[in-house]
Structure formats: structure tokens, C-alpha cells
Amino acid sequence: MSAKDYQICPALFNAYIARVSKRNPVLMTNDRRKITEDEILSLIDWYLDRNIEEGKMLCFESQEKEGMTVQMKFVKTEEQQ
């Protein structure tokens, strides 16, 4: 299998890196790995470091929180001062 055969698949309680079934593209195969909360937070931190400037917003598009935005304020910590 190559990396292009795997996708990020959100499920009811977890998200997985999984291979999608060829017979039914809605289903994941058993060849999957749960994405941990630490990995998700690390990716968000990585994205913010590279793409978000002061005053911009990060928007999420989900059916549960449709139309909601997250506003962030950058604050210097004691280590940075």
C-alpha cells in the first residue's frame, strides 16, 4: 500500500488514518490507526505557526458548529519577555 491509499477519516468518537474500502467508499477497512489528541493539537500548533497572522481568524466548518469561528489572541508568555 502507498500513502495515497490512506485518508483522515472522522468517526463518531475518534479520527483515524485509515484505508478506505474499495467496495464501499463510505467504510474504513481494519487497516487504520487512531489519531491521538496530542497529534491533532500539534498539527493545529504547526498550522498556526506557519499560516496565521495577528488579527486573523481560524474557521471550522462542521455540521454541529456551522458558522462558528475561533478568535485567537496572541499573548507573550513570561519566557518570551
N, C-alpha and C positions, 0 to 999 in steps of 0.2 A: 504494500500500500504506500502511496505517496501522500505527502502533506495536503495536497489539494483535495483528497478524498474526505477530509475531516472538516467539520464545521463547529461553530459555537451553537449549542442547542439549549435554549432555556426550557426548563421543565417546571412543574408546579412548585417545588420547593428548592431546587438546585439548578445550576447551569452546568453543562457538560461540554467537553471537547469530544465529539463523537463522529463516527462514520454513519452516514445516513443510508438507510435501506434502499437498494435499487428497485425492489419490487413495489415498495410503498414509501415515497419520499417524505412522508409525514412522520415516519417512525425512525428511531435510532436503533442501531444494532447493539449487541452486547460489547462491542469494541468501543468503549468510552471511558472517560476519566472525569471525575467531578472537579470543577474549578473551585478552588477554595476562596473564602472571603478575602484572605490576605493577597492572593493573586489579583483579584478584582480591584482592591484598593491600590495595589502597586501600579496597575495599569492606569487607573484614574490619575494617580500622582504623576506618573510618567507623561500622560497626555497634558496635564495642566502645566507641567514644567516647560513643555515644548510649544504649546499652542494657545494658551490663554494669556491675554494681556490684561493689565489693570482696567477695571470697569466693564469687561465683557462678561457675558453670561453663558452658562452651560445648560443646555436644554435637553430634556428627556422626552421621548415620545413613547408612552406606553398607554394601553387602554385604561389602566387604573388611574393614572395620574396625567391624563391627557391635558395639554395646555399649561402644565405647571413648569416653572423654571426654578433653577437653583441660582441664587445670587451669592457670590463669594466676596469676601473682603480679605485682602492680604494684610497680615499683621506681622510685624517683626517680633521675633522671639528674643529672649534675653541673650541667647547665644549669638544672634546676628548683630546685636547693638554694640 
